[in-house]
Amino acid sequence: MCDLRRPAAGGMMDLAYVCEWEKWSKSTHCPSVPLACAWSCRNLIAFTMDLRSDDQDLTRMIHILDTEHPWDLHSIPSEHREAITCLEWDQSGSRLLSADADGQIKCWSMADHLANSWESSVGSLVEGDPIVALSWLHNGVKLALHVEKSGASSFGEKFSRVKFSPSLTLFGGKPMEGWIAVTVSGLVTVSLLKPSGQVLTSTESLCRLRGRVALADIAFTGGGNIVVATADGSSASPVQFYKVCVSVVSEKCRIDTEILPSLFMRCTTDLNRKDKFPAITHLKFLARDMSEQVLLCASSQTSSIVECWSLRKEGLPVNNIFQQISPVVGDKQPTILKWRILSATNDLDRVSAVALPKLPISLTNTDLKVASDTQFYPGLGLALAFHDGSVHIVHRLSLQTMAVFYSSAAPRPVDEPAMKRPRTAGPAVHLKAMQLSWTSLALVGIDNQGKLSVLRLSPSMGHPLEVGLALRHLLFLLEYCMVTGYDWWDILLHVQPSMVQSLVEKLHEEYTRQTAALQQVLSTRILAMKASLCKLSPCTVTRVCDYHTKLFLIAISSTLKSLLRPHFLNTPDKSPGDRLTEICTKITDVDIDKVMINLKTEEFVLDMNTLQALQQLLQWVGDFVLYLLASLPNQVRHAHLGPSWGPDLVLLSWRGSQHVPGGRAVPQSGALRPPPSLSTGRDEGPASEPDEALVDECCLLPSQLLIPSLDWLPASDGLVSRLQPKQPLRLQFGRAPTLPGSAATLQLDGLARAPGQPKIDHLRRLHLGACPTEECKACTRCGCVTMLKSPNRTTAVKQWEQRWIKNCLAVEGRGPDACMTSRASEEAPAFVQLGPSLDRLHPEDRP
């Protein structure tokens, strides 16, 4: 037995912010029964909340928010006729399933890739049969984290691809998309999404003798099968398990089921406690792709007990008579599957909600030997919420407590007599639904009053908070997000300003150890990650300009390269853009004409309409290079008081401006040659001093040319940089707060465009005026604003804008990884449409 009332030393959990509903005169938000909540890999949270009008009519609502701007709530009238019972995100975090107590399932997807615009075009129905469990079919992709190899140099050793078959495949082995659900009457229904948009739906009974299913959960096996666990709600009844196989035969969906070994909870076999916990209230597999381990919770009106079970393959003893007739040799010994209890708790307060980790850390039964050790990694703990308002983080196998959070201001002693505890006027505020983030560093909960709370979970759970240990855990999880493409907002919650410099350096060091091919895949992703980290410290905040500008220059450079075509299509040589880059690196001649002698000039001739369409981008590159070189003397001779443009930007922007002749590139001046003596990057070691001649020429540049002024960064009003002091914020849905500023945010505000000035399209570099009339969208991470519809229809502009349909600069690298094939988020949680009620262009302009 494990005692959850005795928290482990060093456990740490604290409140980040709370979001409440504004009281309306004609309608009231009330928690739905049951209350469903889901957290996506893009750090979007979906939860249910009913809207009750004065005449007591209920509207079933689904609310979706970004954790960086929780007040920016998008509410969807779901049109479900009954209470919503399940919410489930897909692996990409861009689609959401909702199911209700009438058997209706809806699939919601983003409209125009906007996080605040959702539509439902497909679904399924098992009329009149409430849905108790819901899941997307497995796509066959599983990435394992090897925490014991966190010090390895290769990402391939830390994160490996696990052999795992999809639930169903199309021709060629491509996984077929769809969902599976279990109803209260014991039916299993599967819906398949064909590439043509057609939905194939089939329904089958889990077993011949159908019974009531009060609780159910769904998991997947490596062989492509599905395992369903069910319980009728009584602890005196067995917990049943079924294997479900899905196939397509003659253009129809077919479902085959098979009964697996069942189990009775241990508390019901103890004669002293046989009737103490009459109901099973929670039934969960420990992981979506781990059907061998299950968590059970039985409860009474006032208390609960939690048990962890594991399915093992055990040898079946053979009678000596049969041994003599046919001896059993080696692997030929018959085996049988049996459920064995791993651990159980003592009597607890009544459990109100359970949240399981999503990190794919595989644990075997032998891990129980070290489960009680102080070593703890994020992802090894699950969360239990209790009716007394507390939340416990426990080891998912041993059930040992790692941390405890109390909703009250001061935790009460465990051994305090009940008669000394203050009486409350009503039931205690407690969480009714919880979800852990995808790195298990944050927890969201919805309480019985409808408030949303986000908690930080320490990466050093079970340890005294050592900076070195926390840095190793955070670095490991940042690398995991870099490989998978998952959003890393929840990791930033734990980054202190003093950690930023070390994290950026170590992250770059680990990146440079990878193969050249993998570095190329992750090149933009690591820049976006560095930029988000540097926002958190006043010592590194000016570097955000470096990374933001470098991302923009890389985007321009790749777009201009793609416009160039070789003179002969079947030439095996490098592309014109690659040859130009190579020559610019080797040749340091100040005369651009001499550089072009080494190139085939006919490959660099483009139509003037194309150049004219890209004029704003070319203009920005030229303006940026001029400003960069004019500011070089101050950066060399004085401390960085403004944007600390790295030397690598000089070389990159110089190359980018040369890709298309005819555009406004840098003037042919000696001061504008690419400086070969400068370092190629700020994080790649100490930069050498540029030659004095270059600095002198740059000093004279402002007297020879008009140096344009530039906007450093878009205005951003996110939370993460304001949560560093670890003071919980009280927010309100639908109302933008006046957030406290830190040293880092004050510097960031100084680098953004001042309030009241004309707005600008940050991706097209077009001026929108003081009051834009065009519909715009804004990035929830970096604050970039761009128009929804393009004012230009040329092919070159379409190619440029295609980059920004799903992603923004701050999240351009977050997507499916070609090397690790993790199929993470196909689009980043970047854009929300701006409306007249809440304009994120300039927070200071809001009333």
ROBADREN-847847 format. One record per residue (C-alpha): x, y, z; residue in three letters. Coordinates in steps of 0.1 Angstrom, whole numbers, padded with zeros to 4 digits, always signed. Example, Ala and Ser with C-alpha at 12.3 -4.5 7.8 and 13.67 -1.06 7.14 Angstrom:
BEGIN
+0123-0045+0078ALA +0137-0011+0071SER 
END
This chain:
BEGIN
+0000+0000+0000MET +0011+0036-0007CYS +0001+0065+0015ASP -0008+0095-0006LEU -0013+0117+0025ARG +0025+0120+0030ARG +0039+0141+0002PRO +0075+0135-0009ALA +0100+0161+0001ALA +0109+0185-0027GLY +0076+0181-0045GLY +0066+0214-0061MET +0035+0226-0078MET +0021+0261-0080ASP -0006+0281-0096LEU +0002+0300-0128ALA -0031+0317-0135TYR -0069+0314-0130VAL -0095+0325-0155CYS -0131+0333-0144GLU -0163+0340-0162TRP -0178+0375-0163GLU -0212+0377-0148LYS -0239+0385-0174TRP -0273+0398-0166SER -0293+0377-0191LYS -0273+0344-0191SER -0250+0324-0169THR -0221+0301-0176HIS -0225+0269-0156CYS -0203+0238-0155PRO -0217+0210-0177SER -0225+0176-0162VAL -0203+0157-0170PRO -0175+0182-0177LEU -0150+0174-0205ALA -0116+0189-0211CYS -0088+0182-0236ALA -0053+0197-0242TRP -0037+0195-0276SER +0000+0193-0286CYS -0003+0228-0299ARG -0013+0240-0264ASN -0049+0247-0273LEU -0074+0238-0245ILE -0109+0227-0253ALA -0135+0223-0225PHE -0173+0222-0222THR -0195+0247-0204MET -0232+0252-0207ASP -0248+0286-0212LEU -0280+0290-0192ARG -0305+0317-0201SER -0331+0334-0179ASP -0358+0309-0191ASP -0335+0280-0181GLN -0327+0270-0217ASP -0292+0253-0220LEU -0269+0258-0249THR -0241+0232-0251ARG -0209+0251-0256MET -0174+0241-0265ILE -0148+0267-0256HIS -0113+0267-0271ILE -0084+0289-0259LEU -0047+0293-0264ASP -0028+0290-0231THR -0008+0321-0240GLU -0040+0342-0243HIS -0066+0325-0222PRO -0089+0355-0221TRP -0092+0352-0259ASP -0118+0325-0256LEU -0136+0312-0287HIS -0170+0297-0279SER -0187+0272-0303ILE -0224+0266-0301PRO -0219+0228-0305SER -0256+0221-0314GLU -0254+0189-0294HIS -0288+0181-0281ARG -0276+0164-0249GLU -0247+0169-0225ALA -0212+0166-0241ILE -0195+0136-0226THR -0161+0134-0245CYS -0136+0157-0262LEU -0106+0144-0280GLU -0078+0162-0300TRP -0061+0144-0329ASP -0023+0140-0331GLN -0019+0172-0350SER -0039+0193-0326GLY -0059+0208-0355SER -0091+0187-0352ARG -0113+0180-0323LEU -0139+0153-0317LEU -0169+0159-0295SER -0195+0133-0284ALA -0227+0136-0264ASP -0252+0116-0244ALA -0275+0111-0274ASP -0248+0092-0294GLY -0239+0121-0317GLN -0202+0125-0326ILE -0189+0157-0344LYS -0155+0163-0360CYS -0144+0200-0357TRP -0116+0215-0378SER -0101+0249-0382MET -0116+0272-0408ALA -0088+0289-0428ASP -0063+0275-0402HIS -0075+0300-0376LEU -0075+0290-0339ALA -0107+0310-0333ASN -0127+0298-0363SER -0140+0262-0362TRP -0165+0243-0383GLU -0180+0208-0383SER -0185+0191-0416SER -0184+0153-0408VAL -0196+0132-0379GLY -0215+0100-0370SER -0245+0090-0349LEU -0256+0061-0327VAL -0290+0075-0320GLU -0301+0075-0284GLY -0270+0057-0271ASP -0247+0079-0249PRO -0210+0079-0258ILE -0188+0070-0228VAL -0154+0067-0245ALA -0139+0082-0277LEU -0106+0082-0294SER -0090+0088-0328TRP -0076+0058-0345LEU -0038+0053-0341HIS -0017+0065-0370ASN +0011+0041-0364GLY +0036+0067-0352VAL +0052+0063-0318LYS +0083+0081-0306LEU +0099+0067-0275ALA +0119+0089-0250LEU +0150+0073-0235HIS +0155+0093-0204VAL +0185+0071-0194GLU +0202+0084-0226LYS +0194+0121-0221SER +0232+0128-0221GLY +0237+0112-0256ALA +0248+0134-0284SER +0225+0121-0311SER +0188+0129-0311PHE +0183+0094-0326GLY +0196+0078-0294GLU +0174+0100-0272LYS +0142+0097-0292PHE +0137+0066-0313SER +0109+0054-0335ARG +0090+0025-0321VAL +0076-0002-0344LYS +0039+0004-0342PHE +0012-0005-0367SER -0017+0018-0375PRO -0052+0008-0366SER -0060+0007-0403LEU -0040+0014-0435THR -0049+0025-0470LEU -0032+0013-0502PHE +0005+0017-0499GLY +0005+0015-0461GLY -0007+0051-0454LYS -0027+0052-0421PRO -0064+0057-0425MET -0080+0084-0404GLU -0111+0079-0383GLY -0124+0075-0347TRP -0137+0048-0324ILE -0163+0052-0297ALA -0180+0030-0270VAL -0216+0035-0260THR -0234+0029-0227VAL -0252-0001-0241SER -0220-0020-0249GLY -0217-0011-0286LEU -0185-0001-0303VAL -0188+0022-0333THR -0160+0030-0358VAL -0160+0058-0384SER -0134+0060-0412LEU -0126+0091-0432LEU -0119+0082-0468LYS -0096+0105-0489PRO -0126+0114-0509SER -0143+0129-0479GLY -0168+0100-0475GLN -0174+0086-0440VAL -0177+0048-0435LEU -0194+0039-0402THR -0200+0006-0386SER -0214-0005-0353THR -0209-0038-0335GLU -0215-0053-0300SER -0185-0058-0278LEU -0197-0092-0269CYS -0227-0114-0275ARG -0242-0107-0240LEU -0245-0070-0239ARG -0246-0051-0206GLY -0245-0016-0193ARG -0212+0002-0197VAL -0208+0031-0172ALA -0171+0036-0178LEU -0148+0028-0207ALA -0114+0036-0221ASP -0095+0029-0254ILE -0059+0019-0260ALA -0039+0006-0289PHE -0014-0023-0294THR +0017-0024-0316GLY +0001-0049-0339GLY -0026-0025-0350GLY -0054-0038-0327ASN -0075-0018-0303ILE -0082-0027-0267VAL -0114-0015-0250VAL -0118-0016-0212ALA -0153-0014-0197THR -0169-0014-0163ALA -0206-0012-0153ASP -0198+0011-0124GLY -0200-0015-0096SER -0169-0026-0079SER -0185-0060-0073ALA -0185-0066-0111SER -0155-0074-0132PRO -0136-0049-0153VAL -0139-0064-0188GLN -0114-0061-0217PHE -0120-0066-0254TYR -0098-0067-0285LYS -0112-0048-0315VAL -0100-0053-0350CYS -0111-0029-0378VAL -0109-0037-0415SER -0124-0026-0448VAL -0141-0053-0468VAL -0159-0045-0501SER -0159-0007-0493GLU -0175-0014-0460LYS -0161-0011-0425CYS -0159-0043-0406ARG -0155-0047-0368ILE -0143-0080-0351ASP -0142-0083-0313THR -0126-0108-0289GLU -0129-0111-0252ILE -0097-0107-0232LEU -0089-0116-0195PRO -0109-0095-0170SER -0101-0085-0134LEU -0117-0077-0101PHE -0104-0048-0081MET -0083-0059-0051ARG -0104-0039-0026CYS -0134-0060-0034THR -0116-0092-0025THR -0106-0079+0010ASP -0132-0091+0034LEU -0127-0061+0057ASN -0133-0036+0029ARG -0155-0056+0005LYS -0184-0031+0007ASP -0165+0000+0016LYS -0160+0012-0020PHE -0192+0002-0039PRO -0186+0021-0071ALA -0158+0023-0098ILE -0156+0060-0106THR -0125+0061-0129HIS -0111+0037-0154LEU -0080+0047-0175LYS -0052+0031-0194PHE -0019+0045-0183LEU -0011+0056-0219ALA -0029+0057-0252ARG -0005+0031-0267ASP +0000+0011-0235MET -0029-0014-0233SER -0010-0036-0207GLU -0014-0012-0178GLN -0046+0003-0164VAL -0056+0026-0135LEU -0087+0020-0115LEU -0104+0041-0088CYS -0132+0028-0065ALA -0151+0053-0043SER -0177+0057-0017SER -0195+0089-0008GLN -0165+0102+0012THR -0134+0082+0002SER -0116+0065-0026SER -0089+0039-0033ILE -0067+0038-0064VAL -0051+0006-0079GLU -0026+0001-0108CYS -0028-0032-0127TRP -0006-0047-0154SER -0012-0075-0179LEU +0015-0101-0179ARG +0022-0132-0199LYS +0029-0161-0175GLU +0039-0197-0181GLY +0012-0223-0177LEU +0023-0252-0156PRO +0022-0286-0174VAL +0013-0318-0155ASN +0041-0343-0151ASN +0022-0369-0171ILE +0021-0347-0202PHE +0057-0336-0196GLN +0068-0373-0200GLN +0047-0377-0231ILE +0058-0344-0248SER +0085-0325-0230PRO +0082-0287-0230VAL +0114-0272-0244VAL +0123-0235-0245GLY +0097-0211-0259ASP +0072-0239-0265LYS +0059-0237-0230GLN +0022-0227-0230PRO +0015-0192-0216THR -0015-0174-0203ILE -0023-0137-0199LEU -0031-0126-0164LYS -0038-0092-0147TRP -0015-0086-0117ARG -0018-0057-0093ILE +0013-0034-0093LEU +0004-0010-0065SER -0025+0004-0045ALA -0031+0033-0022THR -0045+0035+0013ASN -0079+0051+0018ASP -0080+0086+0003LEU -0104+0115+0002ASP -0129+0111-0026ARG -0112+0114-0061VAL -0130+0139-0084SER -0107+0138-0115ALA -0077+0120-0130VAL -0052+0132-0156ALA -0027+0110-0173LEU +0007+0119-0188PRO +0012+0120-0226LYS +0050+0117-0228LEU +0058+0084-0244PRO +0082+0071-0217ILE +0079+0033-0217SER +0080+0016-0183LEU +0083-0021-0177THR +0073-0040-0145ASN +0110-0040-0135THR +0108-0002-0131ASP +0088-0008-0099LEU +0121-0016-0082LYS +0132+0020-0087VAL +0098+0036-0086ALA +0102+0046-0050SER +0135+0062-0057ASP +0138+0099-0056THR +0147+0101-0093GLN +0117+0115-0112PHE +0112+0126-0148TYR +0084+0146-0162PRO +0059+0122-0177GLY +0062+0095-0150LEU +0035+0111-0128GLY -0003+0113-0131LEU -0026+0137-0114ALA -0054+0130-0089LEU -0078+0157-0079ALA -0098+0153-0046PHE -0131+0167-0033HIS -0112+0186-0006ASP -0097+0208-0034GLY -0062+0193-0034SER -0043+0179-0063VAL -0017+0151-0060HIS +0010+0142-0085ILE +0018+0105-0080VAL +0042+0081-0097HIS +0021+0063-0124ARG +0033+0028-0113LEU +0041+0029-0076SER +0015+0056-0069LEU +0040+0073-0045GLN +0032+0110-0040THR +0056+0135-0057MET +0038+0168-0051ALA +0007+0182-0035VAL -0012+0214-0044PHE -0039+0229-0021TYR -0065+0252-0035SER -0065+0272-0002SER -0039+0298+0006ALA -0022+0277+0032ALA -0022+0239+0032PRO -0036+0222+0063ARG -0015+0196+0082PRO -0024+0161+0074VAL -0028+0151+0110ASP -0050+0181+0119GLU -0081+0168+0137PRO -0113+0172+0117ALA -0130+0191+0145MET -0104+0219+0142LYS -0109+0224+0105ARG -0130+0254+0096PRO -0164+0246+0083ARG -0174+0257+0048THR -0208+0271+0039ALA -0211+0247+0009GLY -0192+0220-0009PRO -0155+0227-0013ALA -0142+0240-0046VAL -0126+0211-0065HIS -0115+0202-0100LEU -0141+0182-0120LYS -0119+0177-0151ALA -0081+0178-0156MET -0056+0174-0184GLN -0018+0174-0184LEU +0002+0191-0211SER +0021+0171-0237TRP +0054+0175-0217THR +0037+0170-0183SER +0050+0204-0171LEU +0016+0220-0168ALA -0019+0210-0156LEU -0052+0225-0165VAL -0083+0220-0144GLY -0119+0231-0145ILE -0136+0233-0111ASP -0172+0229-0100ASN -0177+0267-0103GLN -0165+0269-0139GLY -0131+0285-0132LYS -0101+0274-0153LEU -0068+0270-0134SER -0034+0263-0149VAL -0007+0248-0126LEU +0030+0245-0131ARG +0045+0211-0124LEU +0081+0211-0115SER +0105+0193-0138PRO +0124+0182-0107SER +0094+0166-0090MET +0105+0146-0059GLY +0139+0164-0057HIS +0150+0196-0040PRO +0148+0222-0067LEU +0184+0221-0081GLU +0191+0244-0110VAL +0214+0218-0127GLY +0188+0191-0126LEU +0160+0214-0138ALA +0182+0226-0167LEU +0188+0190-0178ARG +0151+0182-0177HIS +0141+0214-0195LEU +0168+0209-0222LEU +0157+0173-0228PHE +0121+0183-0232LEU +0130+0213-0255LEU +0149+0188-0277GLU +0119+0165-0277TYR +0097+0194-0289CYS +0123+0203-0315MET +0122+0168-0329VAL +0084+0163-0327THR +0073+0198-0336GLY +0051+0201-0305TYR +0045+0235-0290ASP +0068+0243-0261TRP +0048+0269-0242TRP +0045+0248-0211ASP +0083+0244-0209ILE +0087+0282-0210LEU +0066+0284-0178LEU +0096+0270-0158HIS +0125+0289-0175VAL +0139+0315-0151GLN +0158+0345-0165PRO +0190+0332-0151SER +0185+0299-0171MET +0180+0315-0205VAL +0217+0320-0214GLN +0226+0284-0204SER +0196+0269-0222LEU +0203+0287-0254VAL +0239+0277-0254GLU +0233+0241-0246LYS +0205+0239-0271LEU +0228+0252-0298HIS +0255+0228-0287GLU +0232+0198-0290GLU +0219+0210-0323TYR +0254+0213-0338THR +0261+0176-0328ARG +0234+0164-0352GLN +0239+0153-0388THR +0239+0180-0415ALA +0206+0167-0429ALA +0189+0169-0395LEU +0203+0203-0388GLN +0188+0215-0421GLN +0154+0202-0411VAL +0155+0218-0377LEU +0172+0250-0387SER +0141+0273-0385THR +0127+0254-0355ARG +0157+0261-0333ILE +0157+0297-0342LEU +0120+0301-0332ALA +0128+0282-0300MET +0158+0305-0292LYS +0137+0336-0298ALA +0110+0324-0274SER +0136+0317-0247LEU +0154+0350-0251CYS +0121+0369-0244LYS +0123+0357-0208LEU +0154+0375-0197SER +0164+0412-0199PRO +0200+0401-0206CYS +0190+0383-0238THR +0158+0401-0249VAL +0176+0421-0277THR +0186+0388-0293ARG +0150+0382-0302VAL +0154+0407-0330CYS +0183+0387-0343ASP +0164+0355-0345TYR +0132+0371-0357HIS +0150+0389-0385THR +0170+0358-0394LYS +0139+0337-0398LEU +0124+0364-0421PHE +0156+0365-0442LEU +0157+0328-0445ILE +0121+0328-0457ALA +0129+0355-0483ILE +0161+0337-0494SER +0143+0304-0500SER +0115+0321-0519THR +0139+0340-0541LEU +0159+0308-0547LYS +0128+0289-0558SER +0121+0315-0585LEU +0154+0308-0602LEU +0154+0280-0628ARG +0185+0264-0644PRO +0191+0272-0681HIS +0189+0235-0690PHE +0163+0215-0670LEU +0182+0182-0671ASN +0214+0197-0658THR +0229+0176-0629PRO +0246+0207-0615ASP +0234+0226-0584LYS +0205+0250-0587SER +0212+0286-0595PRO +0204+0297-0559GLY +0228+0271-0544ASP +0256+0281-0567ARG +0251+0318-0559LEU +0252+0310-0522THR +0284+0290-0526GLU +0301+0318-0546ILE +0290+0345-0522CYS +0306+0325-0494THR +0340+0321-0512LYS +0344+0354-0531ILE +0348+0386-0510THR +0352+0410-0539ASP +0335+0443-0534VAL +0323+0445-0570ASP +0290+0426-0576ILE +0297+0424-0613ASP +0328+0404-0607LYS +0308+0380-0586VAL +0282+0376-0614MET +0310+0367-0639ILE +0312+0333-0622ASN +0275+0327-0628LEU +0253+0320-0658LYS +0236+0353-0660THR +0207+0340-0681GLU +0196+0319-0652GLU +0191+0351-0631PHE +0168+0369-0655VAL +0132+0372-0643LEU +0101+0388-0656ASP +0097+0424-0644MET +0062+0417-0632ASN +0076+0391-0608THR +0101+0415-0594LEU +0075+0442-0591GLN +0052+0419-0572ALA +0081+0412-0547LEU +0092+0448-0545GLN +0081+0452-0508GLN +0103+0423-0498LEU +0133+0434-0518LEU +0129+0469-0504GLN +0129+0456-0469TRP +0161+0436-0475VAL +0178+0466-0489GLY +0166+0488-0460ASP +0176+0463-0435PHE +0212+0459-0448VAL +0216+0496-0449LEU +0205+0499-0413TYR +0225+0469-0402LEU +0258+0483-0416LEU +0251+0518-0403ALA +0247+0504-0368SER +0277+0482-0369LEU +0302+0507-0354PRO +0280+0512-0324ASN +0277+0474-0319GLN +0315+0470-0321VAL +0326+0500-0299ARG +0297+0502-0274HIS +0276+0479-0254ALA +0244+0467-0271HIS +0217+0491-0261LEU +0193+0482-0289GLY +0187+0452-0312PRO +0219+0432-0312SER +0221+0422-0348TRP +0244+0393-0351GLY +0272+0393-0377PRO +0256+0363-0394ASP +0227+0386-0405LEU +0251+0407-0425VAL +0262+0378-0446LEU +0227+0363-0449LEU +0210+0395-0458SER +0238+0403-0483TRP +0233+0369-0500ARG +0195+0373-0500GLY +0197+0407-0517SER +0217+0393-0546GLN +0194+0364-0556HIS +0173+0385-0580VAL +0189+0411-0602PRO +0168+0441-0608GLY +0154+0443-0573GLY +0166+0470-0550ARG +0197+0454-0535ALA +0225+0470-0516VAL +0244+0497-0534PRO +0277+0488-0549GLN +0298+0504-0522SER +0328+0491-0505GLY +0311+0493-0472ALA +0285+0467-0483LEU +0308+0437-0491ARG +0301+0406-0470PRO +0326+0407-0441PRO +0345+0374-0441PRO +0362+0381-0408SER +0330+0381-0388LEU +0316+0350-0370SER +0287+0332-0387THR +0266+0331-0356GLY +0262+0345-0321ARG +0259+0311-0305ASP +0288+0295-0323GLU +0316+0309-0303GLY +0332+0343-0297PRO +0330+0367-0327ALA +0362+0381-0340SER +0365+0418-0345GLU +0358+0432-0380PRO +0386+0450-0398ASP +0389+0488-0391GLU +0384+0496-0428ALA +0349+0481-0428LEU +0340+0500-0396VAL +0353+0533-0410ASP +0332+0528-0442GLU +0302+0520-0421CYS +0307+0552-0401CYS +0305+0573-0433LEU +0274+0555-0446LEU +0248+0577-0428PRO +0263+0608-0445SER +0261+0592-0479GLN +0227+0577-0478LEU +0194+0581-0460LEU +0192+0553-0436ILE +0156+0541-0432PRO +0141+0534-0398SER +0129+0498-0391LEU +0104+0481-0369ASP +0121+0456-0346TRP +0094+0433-0334LEU +0056+0430-0336PRO +0037+0439-0304ALA +0029+0409-0283SER +0008+0407-0252ASP +0013+0371-0242GLY +0014+0357-0207LEU +0045+0336-0205VAL +0071+0364-0201SER +0049+0379-0174ARG +0046+0347-0153LEU +0083+0345-0143GLN +0079+0359-0108PRO +0056+0329-0101LYS +0028+0352-0088GLN -0006+0337-0100PRO -0027+0360-0122LEU -0064+0363-0120ARG -0079+0367-0154LEU -0114+0370-0169GLN -0127+0354-0201PHE -0134+0379-0228GLY -0115+0408-0212ARG -0079+0416-0220ALA -0060+0422-0188PRO -0035+0449-0179THR -0006+0426-0172LEU +0023+0435-0149PRO +0055+0442-0168GLY +0090+0427-0161SER +0124+0440-0171ALA +0123+0418-0202ALA +0088+0428-0213THR +0096+0465-0209LEU +0125+0460-0233GLN +0103+0441-0257LEU +0077+0469-0256ASP +0105+0493-0265GLY +0114+0473-0296LEU +0078+0472-0309ALA +0060+0499-0328ARG +0046+0526-0306ALA +0009+0527-0300PRO -0011+0549-0323GLY +0013+0546-0352GLN +0001+0532-0385PRO -0002+0494-0385LYS +0019+0472-0408ILE +0015+0438-0424ASP +0046+0421-0409HIS +0047+0393-0435LEU +0040+0412-0466ARG +0057+0444-0454ARG +0027+0465-0464LEU +0015+0495-0445HIS -0022+0491-0434LEU -0028+0526-0420GLY -0039+0537-0386ALA -0073+0520-0389CYS -0070+0490-0413PRO -0102+0481-0433THR -0089+0447-0444GLU -0096+0416-0423GLU -0064+0406-0405CYS -0051+0377-0384LYS -0025+0378-0357ALA +0000+0353-0343CYS -0006+0343-0307THR +0031+0337-0301ARG +0050+0366-0317CYS +0022+0390-0325GLY +0028+0392-0363CYS -0002+0407-0381VAL -0011+0399-0417THR -0041+0403-0439MET -0064+0373-0444LEU -0068+0378-0481LYS -0040+0387-0505SER -0042+0420-0524PRO -0019+0405-0551ASN -0027+0376-0573ARG +0006+0370-0591THR +0023+0336-0589THR +0054+0348-0570ALA +0033+0364-0543VAL +0011+0333-0540LYS +0043+0313-0535GLN +0054+0336-0507TRP +0020+0337-0490GLU +0017+0299-0491GLN +0043+0298-0464ARG +0021+0317-0440TRP -0013+0300-0444ILE -0007+0278-0414LYS +0024+0291-0398ASN +0040+0324-0387CYS +0077+0333-0382LEU +0077+0323-0345ALA +0063+0289-0352VAL +0073+0282-0388GLU +0095+0254-0377GLY +0068+0236-0358ARG +0055+0209-0380GLY +0060+0173-0390PRO +0096+0162-0389ASP +0109+0145-0420ALA +0137+0126-0403CYS +0119+0113-0372MET +0085+0111-0389THR +0067+0120-0357SER +0037+0134-0375ARG +0034+0162-0349ALA +0014+0194-0355SER +0009+0200-0392GLU +0002+0236-0384GLU +0012+0257-0356ALA -0011+0274-0331PRO -0002+0306-0347ALA -0031+0327-0361PHE -0064+0340-0348VAL -0086+0364-0367GLN -0087+0399-0353LEU -0121+0414-0346GLY -0133+0449-0337PRO -0138+0438-0300SER -0103+0426-0294LEU -0075+0440-0316ASP -0041+0424-0307ARG -0022+0448-0329LEU -0015+0471-0300HIS -0027+0462-0265PRO -0022+0498-0253GLU -0049+0510-0277ASP -0076+0490-0260ARG -0100+0508-0237PRO 
END
